[in-house]
Structure formats: structure tokens, C-alpha cells
Amino acid sequence: MRIAVGQGSCGIAAGAGAVYSRLKELLGNDVYTTGCIGMCFVEPIVDIYDGKDLKKRLVKVKKEDADKIANAVKSGDLDSLSDLEISADDAAFLEGQTRIALRNCGIIDPTDINEYIAAGGYEALKKAVCDLTPEQVIEIIKVSGLAGRGGAGFPTWFKWNAARQSVSDKKYLICNADEGDPGAFMDRAVIESDPHNLIEGMLIGAYAIGADECVVYVRAEYPLAIVRLENAIKQAVEKGFLGKNIFGSGFNCTIRIKAGAGAFVCGEETALIESLEGKRGMPRLKPPFPAQCGYNNLPSNINNVETFANVPWIIANGGEKFAALGTETSKGTKVFALTGKIKRGGLVEIPMGKTLRDVIFGIGGGIRDGKEFKAVQMGGPSGGCIPKDLLDTVIDYKALSATGAIMGSGGMVVMDQSTCMVGMAKFFLDFTAKESCGKCVHCRLGTRRMLDVLTRIVNGDGKEGDIELLEELCYAVKDGALCGLGQTAPNPVLTTIRYFRNEYEAHINDKKCPAKECAELIAYSIDKDKCKGCSLCAKKCPVGAISGQLKSPYEIDPELCIKCGNCLTSCRFGAVMAD
């Protein structure tokens, strides 16, 4: 038997490193590392295999469970591990998925190239460089309908063909791994769990456009991803899959890594190029486009991690098979990072055409703590909030765009009734205002002005006309900003006004936060009929705003109250009210 311990960033954060070390000590070479299988909500995960067959999936494993697991493996009595085995409900998380980009994640050892080869790795590269012309490779990608998975959804084949048609002795292929959306971790997981898949996809792309040098631009906040990618590059060179005369085809190509400083704007392709060149990350005017004048003023192609992760599978299985998945306008599968107020959060890969309801309630299991679904944020700071009434929206580029949101890189943040939508808009505007590079006035000042208005509203100082002012500012920024960051920054504001205008009006007109999340708009009081006079609330109040006598009802002085909420959370009798 072989024992696989999931050691992506999520697993390690949950304690998988200690579990692995103890199992390794007890079972030796039968224990190996895998990446993240996507079930972040039950990490650490230990899988027990007999050959290729998964016998047991153990979840929420602790170091102290290792001895029990080792004894069960040695004796063959795996039934003794039933208390650690994943439940049927949680196991359903994977059942509704179709995995292409994530096909090896959580299954193979990302540190061992031989496991990737055993899973069919580098066969697509061999097929491409030995049996196909660059034009034929591009045609297969065209037939597949693969669109860029970084957010814009631009046809991959078109970008490759444009770079192919550019006349130059030197071209570059660049992977955008600068994943900056709050709540998004798809690209990180792919690099950590299946780095050779990324390398193979990039090499096929480089062959197609005529590039001999590839660069992976990955944020420095992903240290594990960088380590595993560095190791994979070294292994690929040793095997002859990277370097000169790959598979004896005459195709030469290298790959190097550039660690970015974490600026959100560097997710925009021209800002990324500026950063690669050692300059401040700021967008360039287009045209010229990178395909004509990119890195070092030479033809360059840029795609994100997930886009490249689909390429080997498409070349190996044919463009038609990929195109058979999805919808008429959006082909294949898409990976989402499902986070927020959800029972089962993690990585989800589904065919385009599934609905939001399928993902949130089918795969994700619905809202935790028995609360009611309110909205889902799609596309990160550049996306929008989709309400309950639109849960049956089909997941494809066109349908999501019609809601005011976007596909984005794949962040899917679920919110329940306790989430203030005005506060949510403020959160994302705060992010984009801070991340603005400052190059254009509309983005630099417009986002800041919108943030000022939103801050005033959540602080209880909103006034008549603020909603209309926000809308005016939003459209001015959308129309005037230079790059996608500024052009899409207003989306969270516009969609929350569109679908949750009543919450804005309550904040402004009634000085109330319906979700009871905005501290300045909450008034605390004590129900005298429920108060037992235990004094716990008074003891927890940091400013002495609560007074009374033991075994008699207590009172809150609204003039002294700083609205910290300690009284609400400490009361065991439900006597403290927030209104």
C-alpha cells in the first residue's frame, strides 16, 4: 500500500507537515507527498492506495492519528480507520466535477517527474514537436475553443497565431501566475500540485508561436509554488524535455522564473511586462499589443496558469473533445476557488454550462451554520455580486457578463445574510484604490473618491444623492481608465447598487445596516425581560458603558458605548440586542 499526504499550502497550514513526518517515520518509502486535491475544508488529507485504487480517504488527520493509521496499514485492518474516513456528503465535493486542469492535483507527487510521466506526462509535447507543425498545434487549440482563463476570456489560438505571425528572430512566451484576487488560489494550487503540467503546456505554446525562451511571472507570496516549479524545471532539463533539441525535433526552449512583488496591477499583461523589464509595473497603451511588441520590445505571448494547464490534455485528446464540454460560446471546463460562507470550500473544476446553484449548493453543500444565501462575488475586485434571484445563471462568459459580474480568474466568494453589501463594495474598492498604479487620473482619483463616499455611508454619514454620485463616478472611471484594473474597479459598486439598492438607502436614509455589520450604525440595548443580571456584559465592556446590580437587569449608556460588540458576543441569555 501507498500512503499519500496532501501537502499543498492549505494542507501544510492545517498541519499536514507533521502528519507526513510521523507517517514517514513509521512507514518509510510507502509514504509520499501530493499536492492539493481541492478539498481544503477537510485538510489534512491522507489517502491510502492499493496500486492505483483508492482504498481510504482520511480527513482532518492529526499528528497523533499517525500511529493508528500506520498500525492499520501494517495489519491490513483499514476498517479500524472509519472514524477518520471522509463522510459521503463531503466526498460528493469531487463527484460533480470534471477535471482537466486539475486532473493530477492531489494524486501524483509534484516533486517526482516520473509520476507525471507515468500519468502520460510530456506525451503531448512529444506529439506536438515531432508530429505536428506549429500551425497545426494552433489549429487544434482553435478547434478546442480554449479561451484565456485569466479573466478576459480572449481566444487562446488568436493570441498564439498573432505571435506566430510576428516576424522576429526572438520571441517570448510568458506565464502570468500573478494571482492577486482576494479569495483566489487556483493558479497557486496547480503549480504546487502539478508543476510539470504547466511546463508542458508552456513548451507546447512556445513551439506554436516560435519562442525559445519562457518566463513564469509568479508572485513571491507563493514560496512553495516557486520551490516546486524550480524543482520541476531542473528535472525536466535532466530528462531532456527542456533545453536544446527537445525530443530530437530541433526545438530549443528554456524556462525561468521571475518572482513578482505582489502588485495587483501586474496581473495586467503590459504592466507585467514592465515589471519583467525591471520597471515599475504600470500598463502600457495598446496598440501595439504584446504579440507585436512585448517583453524587450519583442513579440510575446502571455497566458495564465490555468490556460496552459489545459493545453497538454487538448493536444493529447484533440480539440473536439474539449469543445464538446461547455456551452456554445464558452468551451471546456473552468476552475473556481469556492470560498466564503460555504460548507465545503476549495477548488472546483466544472464544465462551462453548470449553474451557480450547481456549484454553491451541489458541490459546495450550501451555506454553513444554517444561514440563508445572499450573494456570490464573481471575478474578485474586478467582478460583481450576483444575488439569490440569479442563482440559476449559467456559468459562461456571456451569461455572467449579463449580470454585471465577470468570470475573472475564478474566485467565487459566497456571502450569507450577515454580509453587508455596502461594506462588501467598500472592501473591494479599498483594495483596488490601494492597488492602483496611479498612471491615469480616472483610476487614481476616481477609485479614491468612490471609496470616500462608501466610507461615509457605512459610517452613518451618508446623504441624499450619494447613490447617484457613486453611479456617476463609476461610469466615469469605467470610461476613462487606461487598463482593465480601473475599467472594472466599479463593478462591485454597480452590482451592489443594482441588486441591493435597498441596503444603500437604509444606510443613508434610516442610518441602519440591515445586515447589522456596520458598527457605527448599530445601537446596542439590553432586554430587561431576558437579562439575568449576571454582570458578564459589564465585565466585558472596555469603557464601562454598562451598569447595573447583580441579579437585576443591566443597562447600556448609548453615549459611552463604542459599539465594540463584546456585550453581544458574551451574553449567554440572548438579552443583548443589536439594532
Secondary structure, 3 states (H helix, E strand, C coil): CEEEEECCHHHHHHCHHHHHHHHHHHHHHHEEEECCCCCHHHCCEEEEEECCEEEEEEECCCHHHHHHHHHHHHHCCHHHHCCCECCHHHHHHHHCCCCCCCCCCCCCCCCCHHHHHHCCCCHHHHHHHHHCCHHHHHHHHHHHCCECCCCCCCEHHHHHHHHHHCCCCCCEEEEEECCCCCCCCHHHHHHHHCHHHHHHHHHHHHHHHCCCEEEEEEECCCHHHHHHHHHHHHHHHHHCCCEEEECCCCEEEEEEEEEECCCHHHHCHHHHHHHHCCCCCCCCCCCCCCCCCCHHHCCEEEEEHHHHHHHHHHHHHCHHHHHCCECCCCECEEEEEEEECECCCEEEEEECCCEHHHHHHHHCCCEHHHCCEEEEEECHHHCEEEEHHHCCCECCHHHHHHCCCCCCCCEEEEEECCCCHHHHHHHHHHHHHHHCCCCCHHHHHHHHHHHHHHHHHHCCCCCCCHHHHHHHHHHHHHHHCCCHHHHHCCHHHHHHHHHHHHHHHHHHHHCCCCCCCCHHHCCEEECCCCCCCCCHHHHHCCCCCEECCCCCCCEECCCCCCCCCHHHHHCCCCCEEEC
